[in-house]
Amino acid sequence: MKQSRMYKLELKCLKLDVEDEAMKWHFRFGHLHFGGLTELVQKEMVRGLPNIKFKKNFCEDCVLGKH
């Protein structure tokens, strides 16, 4: 700790290495539920969001977060 009571953090950017396009967008939107992603596509609320079908996939991080 420095005199100014500030901590130095060293952060690294993580690369997302996922093949499934639906899961990639699920992660990008902070684990938004797939129904919400479908609604974003239908209402054209996000520029650049591809028109893909978001079916319910299993996300282990979501399950752990709900515990």
Distance bins in CASP14 RR format, pairs under 12 A and 6 or more apart:
PFRMAT RR
TARGET T0000
AUTHOR 0000-0000-0000
RMODE 2
METHOD distances of the structure
MODEL  1
1 7 1 0 0 1 0 0 0 0 0 0 0
1 8 0 0 0 0 1 0 0 0 0 0 0
2 8 1 0 0 1 0 0 0 0 0 0 0
14 27 0 0 0 0 0 1 0 0 0 0 0
15 24 0 0 0 0 0 1 0 0 0 0 0
15 27 0 0 0 0 0 1 0 0 0 0 0
16 23 0 0 0 0 1 0 0 0 0 0 0
16 24 1 0 0 1 0 0 0 0 0 0 0
16 25 0 0 0 0 0 1 0 0 0 0 0
16 26 0 0 0 0 0 1 0 0 0 0 0
16 27 1 0 0 1 0 0 0 0 0 0 0
16 28 1 0 0 1 0 0 0 0 0 0 0
16 30 0 0 0 0 0 1 0 0 0 0 0
17 23 0 0 0 0 0 1 0 0 0 0 0
17 24 0 0 0 0 1 0 0 0 0 0 0
17 27 0 0 0 0 0 1 0 0 0 0 0
18 24 1 0 1 0 0 0 0 0 0 0 0
18 25 0 0 0 0 1 0 0 0 0 0 0
18 26 0 0 0 0 1 0 0 0 0 0 0
18 27 1 0 0 1 0 0 0 0 0 0 0
18 28 0 0 0 0 0 1 0 0 0 0 0
18 57 0 0 0 0 0 1 0 0 0 0 0
18 59 0 0 0 0 0 1 0 0 0 0 0
18 61 0 0 0 0 0 1 0 0 0 0 0
20 26 0 0 0 0 1 0 0 0 0 0 0
20 27 0 0 0 0 1 0 0 0 0 0 0
20 34 0 0 0 0 0 1 0 0 0 0 0
20 52 0 0 0 0 1 0 0 0 0 0 0
20 53 0 0 0 0 0 1 0 0 0 0 0
20 54 0 0 0 0 0 1 0 0 0 0 0
20 55 0 0 0 0 0 1 0 0 0 0 0
20 57 1 0 0 1 0 0 0 0 0 0 0
20 58 0 0 0 0 0 1 0 0 0 0 0
20 59 0 0 0 0 0 1 0 0 0 0 0
21 27 0 0 0 0 0 1 0 0 0 0 0
21 28 0 0 0 0 0 1 0 0 0 0 0
21 37 0 0 0 0 0 1 0 0 0 0 0
21 41 0 0 0 0 0 1 0 0 0 0 0
21 49 0 0 0 0 0 1 0 0 0 0 0
21 50 1 0 0 1 0 0 0 0 0 0 0
21 51 0 0 0 0 0 1 0 0 0 0 0
21 52 1 0 1 0 0 0 0 0 0 0 0
21 53 0 0 0 0 1 0 0 0 0 0 0
21 54 0 0 0 0 1 0 0 0 0 0 0
21 55 0 0 0 0 0 1 0 0 0 0 0
21 57 0 0 0 0 0 1 0 0 0 0 0
22 28 0 0 0 0 0 1 0 0 0 0 0
22 29 0 0 0 0 0 1 0 0 0 0 0
22 32 0 0 0 0 0 1 0 0 0 0 0
22 33 0 0 0 0 0 1 0 0 0 0 0
22 34 1 0 0 1 0 0 0 0 0 0 0
22 35 0 0 0 0 0 1 0 0 0 0 0
22 36 0 0 0 0 0 1 0 0 0 0 0
22 37 1 0 0 1 0 0 0 0 0 0 0
22 38 0 0 0 0 1 0 0 0 0 0 0
22 41 0 0 0 0 0 1 0 0 0 0 0
22 49 0 0 0 0 0 1 0 0 0 0 0
22 50 0 0 0 0 1 0 0 0 0 0 0
22 51 0 0 0 0 0 1 0 0 0 0 0
22 52 1 0 0 1 0 0 0 0 0 0 0
22 53 1 0 0 1 0 0 0 0 0 0 0
22 54 1 0 1 0 0 0 0 0 0 0 0
22 55 1 0 0 1 0 0 0 0 0 0 0
22 56 0 0 0 0 1 0 0 0 0 0 0
22 57 1 0 0 1 0 0 0 0 0 0 0
22 58 0 0 0 0 0 1 0 0 0 0 0
22 59 0 0 0 0 0 1 0 0 0 0 0
23 29 0 0 0 0 0 1 0 0 0 0 0
23 30 0 0 0 0 0 1 0 0 0 0 0
23 31 0 0 0 0 0 1 0 0 0 0 0
23 32 0 0 0 0 0 1 0 0 0 0 0
23 34 0 0 0 0 1 0 0 0 0 0 0
23 37 0 0 0 0 0 1 0 0 0 0 0
23 52 0 0 0 0 0 1 0 0 0 0 0
23 54 0 0 0 0 1 0 0 0 0 0 0
23 55 0 0 0 0 0 1 0 0 0 0 0
23 56 0 0 0 0 0 1 0 0 0 0 0
23 57 1 0 1 0 0 0 0 0 0 0 0
23 58 0 0 0 0 1 0 0 0 0 0 0
23 59 1 0 0 1 0 0 0 0 0 0 0
23 60 0 0 0 0 0 1 0 0 0 0 0
23 61 0 0 0 0 0 1 0 0 0 0 0
23 62 0 0 0 0 0 1 0 0 0 0 0
24 30 0 0 0 0 0 1 0 0 0 0 0
24 31 0 0 0 0 0 1 0 0 0 0 0
24 37 0 0 0 0 0 1 0 0 0 0 0
24 49 0 0 0 0 0 1 0 0 0 0 0
24 50 0 0 0 0 1 0 0 0 0 0 0
24 52 0 0 0 0 1 0 0 0 0 0 0
24 54 0 0 0 0 0 1 0 0 0 0 0
24 57 0 0 0 0 0 1 0 0 0 0 0
24 59 0 0 0 0 0 1 0 0 0 0 0
25 31 0 0 0 0 0 1 0 0 0 0 0
25 32 0 0 0 0 1 0 0 0 0 0 0
25 33 0 0 0 0 0 1 0 0 0 0 0
25 34 0 0 0 0 1 0 0 0 0 0 0
25 35 0 0 0 0 0 1 0 0 0 0 0
25 36 0 0 0 0 0 1 0 0 0 0 0
25 37 1 0 1 0 0 0 0 0 0 0 0
25 38 0 0 0 0 0 1 0 0 0 0 0
25 40 0 0 0 0 1 0 0 0 0 0 0
25 41 0 0 0 0 1 0 0 0 0 0 0
25 46 0 0 0 0 1 0 0 0 0 0 0
25 48 0 0 0 0 0 1 0 0 0 0 0
25 49 1 0 0 1 0 0 0 0 0 0 0
25 50 1 0 0 1 0 0 0 0 0 0 0
25 51 0 0 0 0 0 1 0 0 0 0 0
25 52 1 0 0 1 0 0 0 0 0 0 0
25 53 0 0 0 0 0 1 0 0 0 0 0
25 54 1 0 0 1 0 0 0 0 0 0 0
25 57 0 0 0 0 0 1 0 0 0 0 0
25 59 0 0 0 0 0 1 0 0 0 0 0
26 32 1 0 0 1 0 0 0 0 0 0 0
26 33 0 0 0 0 1 0 0 0 0 0 0
26 34 1 0 0 1 0 0 0 0 0 0 0
26 35 0 0 0 0 0 1 0 0 0 0 0
26 36 0 0 0 0 1 0 0 0 0 0 0
26 37 1 0 0 1 0 0 0 0 0 0 0
26 38 0 0 0 0 0 1 0 0 0 0 0
26 40 0 0 0 0 0 1 0 0 0 0 0
26 49 0 0 0 0 0 1 0 0 0 0 0
26 52 0 0 0 0 0 1 0 0 0 0 0
26 54 1 0 0 1 0 0 0 0 0 0 0
26 55 0 0 0 0 0 1 0 0 0 0 0
26 56 0 0 0 0 0 1 0 0 0 0 0
26 57 1 0 0 1 0 0 0 0 0 0 0
26 58 0 0 0 0 0 1 0 0 0 0 0
26 59 1 0 0 1 0 0 0 0 0 0 0
26 60 0 0 0 0 0 1 0 0 0 0 0
26 61 0 0 0 0 1 0 0 0 0 0 0
26 62 0 0 0 0 1 0 0 0 0 0 0
27 37 0 0 0 0 0 1 0 0 0 0 0
27 57 0 0 0 0 0 1 0 0 0 0 0
27 59 0 0 0 0 1 0 0 0 0 0 0
27 60 0 0 0 0 0 1 0 0 0 0 0
27 61 0 0 0 0 1 0 0 0 0 0 0
27 62 0 0 0 0 0 1 0 0 0 0 0
28 37 0 0 0 0 1 0 0 0 0 0 0
28 40 0 0 0 0 0 1 0 0 0 0 0
28 46 0 0 0 0 1 0 0 0 0 0 0
28 48 0 0 0 0 0 1 0 0 0 0 0
28 49 0 0 0 0 1 0 0 0 0 0 0
28 50 0 0 0 0 0 1 0 0 0 0 0
29 35 0 0 0 0 0 1 0 0 0 0 0
29 36 0 0 0 0 1 0 0 0 0 0 0
29 37 1 0 0 1 0 0 0 0 0 0 0
29 38 0 0 0 0 0 1 0 0 0 0 0
29 39 0 0 0 0 0 1 0 0 0 0 0
29 40 1 0 0 1 0 0 0 0 0 0 0
29 41 0 0 0 0 0 1 0 0 0 0 0
29 45 0 0 0 0 0 1 0 0 0 0 0
29 46 0 0 0 0 1 0 0 0 0 0 0
29 49 0 0 0 0 1 0 0 0 0 0 0
29 54 0 0 0 0 0 1 0 0 0 0 0
29 59 0 0 0 0 0 1 0 0 0 0 0
30 36 0 0 0 0 0 1 0 0 0 0 0
30 37 0 0 0 0 0 1 0 0 0 0 0
30 59 0 0 0 0 0 1 0 0 0 0 0
30 61 0 0 0 0 1 0 0 0 0 0 0
30 62 0 0 0 0 1 0 0 0 0 0 0
30 65 0 0 0 0 0 1 0 0 0 0 0
31 37 0 0 0 0 0 1 0 0 0 0 0
31 57 0 0 0 0 0 1 0 0 0 0 0
31 59 1 0 0 1 0 0 0 0 0 0 0
31 60 0 0 0 0 0 1 0 0 0 0 0
31 61 1 0 0 1 0 0 0 0 0 0 0
31 62 1 0 1 0 0 0 0 0 0 0 0
31 63 0 0 0 0 0 1 0 0 0 0 0
31 64 0 0 0 0 0 1 0 0 0 0 0
31 65 0 0 0 0 1 0 0 0 0 0 0
31 66 0 0 0 0 0 1 0 0 0 0 0
32 38 0 0 0 0 0 1 0 0 0 0 0
32 39 0 0 0 0 1 0 0 0 0 0 0
32 40 0 0 0 0 1 0 0 0 0 0 0
32 41 0 0 0 0 0 1 0 0 0 0 0
32 45 0 0 0 0 0 1 0 0 0 0 0
32 46 0 0 0 0 0 1 0 0 0 0 0
32 49 0 0 0 0 0 1 0 0 0 0 0
32 54 0 0 0 0 1 0 0 0 0 0 0
32 59 0 0 0 0 0 1 0 0 0 0 0
32 62 0 0 0 0 1 0 0 0 0 0 0
33 39 0 0 0 0 1 0 0 0 0 0 0
33 40 0 0 0 0 0 1 0 0 0 0 0
33 54 0 0 0 0 1 0 0 0 0 0 0
33 55 0 0 0 0 0 1 0 0 0 0 0
33 56 0 0 0 0 1 0 0 0 0 0 0
33 57 0 0 0 0 0 1 0 0 0 0 0
33 59 0 0 0 0 1 0 0 0 0 0 0
33 62 0 0 0 0 1 0 0 0 0 0 0
33 66 0 0 0 0 0 1 0 0 0 0 0
34 40 0 0 0 0 0 1 0 0 0 0 0
34 41 0 0 0 0 0 1 0 0 0 0 0
34 52 0 0 0 0 0 1 0 0 0 0 0
34 53 0 0 0 0 1 0 0 0 0 0 0
34 54 1 0 1 0 0 0 0 0 0 0 0
34 55 1 0 0 1 0 0 0 0 0 0 0
34 56 1 0 1 0 0 0 0 0 0 0 0
34 57 1 0 0 1 0 0 0 0 0 0 0
34 58 0 0 0 0 0 1 0 0 0 0 0
34 59 0 0 0 0 1 0 0 0 0 0 0
34 62 0 0 0 0 0 1 0 0 0 0 0
35 41 0 0 0 0 1 0 0 0 0 0 0
35 42 0 0 0 0 1 0 0 0 0 0 0
35 43 0 0 0 0 0 1 0 0 0 0 0
35 53 0 0 0 0 0 1 0 0 0 0 0
35 54 1 0 0 1 0 0 0 0 0 0 0
35 55 0 0 0 0 1 0 0 0 0 0 0
35 56 0 0 0 0 1 0 0 0 0 0 0
35 57 0 0 0 0 0 1 0 0 0 0 0
36 42 0 0 0 0 1 0 0 0 0 0 0
36 43 0 0 0 0 1 0 0 0 0 0 0
36 45 0 0 0 0 1 0 0 0 0 0 0
36 46 0 0 0 0 0 1 0 0 0 0 0
36 49 0 0 0 0 0 1 0 0 0 0 0
36 54 1 0 0 1 0 0 0 0 0 0 0
36 56 0 0 0 0 0 1 0 0 0 0 0
37 43 0 0 0 0 0 1 0 0 0 0 0
37 45 0 0 0 0 0 1 0 0 0 0 0
37 46 0 0 0 0 1 0 0 0 0 0 0
37 49 1 0 0 1 0 0 0 0 0 0 0
37 50 0 0 0 0 0 1 0 0 0 0 0
37 51 0 0 0 0 0 1 0 0 0 0 0
37 52 0 0 0 0 1 0 0 0 0 0 0
37 53 0 0 0 0 1 0 0 0 0 0 0
37 54 1 0 1 0 0 0 0 0 0 0 0
37 55 0 0 0 0 0 1 0 0 0 0 0
37 56 0 0 0 0 0 1 0 0 0 0 0
37 57 0 0 0 0 0 1 0 0 0 0 0
37 59 0 0 0 0 0 1 0 0 0 0 0
38 45 0 0 0 0 0 1 0 0 0 0 0
38 46 0 0 0 0 0 1 0 0 0 0 0
38 49 0 0 0 0 0 1 0 0 0 0 0
38 51 0 0 0 0 0 1 0 0 0 0 0
38 52 0 0 0 0 1 0 0 0 0 0 0
38 53 1 0 0 1 0 0 0 0 0 0 0
38 54 1 0 1 0 0 0 0 0 0 0 0
38 55 0 0 0 0 1 0 0 0 0 0 0
38 56 0 0 0 0 0 1 0 0 0 0 0
39 45 1 0 0 1 0 0 0 0 0 0 0
39 46 0 0 0 0 0 1 0 0 0 0 0
39 49 0 0 0 0 0 1 0 0 0 0 0
39 54 0 0 0 0 1 0 0 0 0 0 0
40 46 1 0 1 0 0 0 0 0 0 0 0
40 47 0 0 0 0 0 1 0 0 0 0 0
40 48 0 0 0 0 0 1 0 0 0 0 0
40 49 1 0 1 0 0 0 0 0 0 0 0
40 50 0 0 0 0 0 1 0 0 0 0 0
40 51 0 0 0 0 0 1 0 0 0 0 0
40 52 0 0 0 0 0 1 0 0 0 0 0
40 54 0 0 0 0 1 0 0 0 0 0 0
41 47 0 0 0 0 0 1 0 0 0 0 0
41 48 0 0 0 0 0 1 0 0 0 0 0
41 49 1 0 1 0 0 0 0 0 0 0 0
41 50 1 0 0 1 0 0 0 0 0 0 0
41 51 1 0 1 0 0 0 0 0 0 0 0
41 52 1 0 0 1 0 0 0 0 0 0 0
41 53 0 0 0 0 1 0 0 0 0 0 0
41 54 1 0 0 1 0 0 0 0 0 0 0
42 49 0 0 0 0 0 1 0 0 0 0 0
42 51 0 0 0 0 1 0 0 0 0 0 0
42 52 0 0 0 0 0 1 0 0 0 0 0
42 53 0 0 0 0 0 1 0 0 0 0 0
42 54 0 0 0 0 0 1 0 0 0 0 0
43 49 0 0 0 0 0 1 0 0 0 0 0
43 51 0 0 0 0 0 1 0 0 0 0 0
44 50 0 0 0 0 0 1 0 0 0 0 0
44 51 0 0 0 0 1 0 0 0 0 0 0
56 62 0 0 0 0 0 1 0 0 0 0 0
57 63 0 0 0 0 0 1 0 0 0 0 0
58 64 0 0 0 0 0 1 0 0 0 0 0
59 65 0 0 0 0 1 0 0 0 0 0 0
59 66 0 0 0 0 0 1 0 0 0 0 0
60 66 0 0 0 0 0 1 0 0 0 0 0
60 67 0 0 0 0 0 1 0 0 0 0 0
61 67 0 0 0 0 0 1 0 0 0 0 0
END
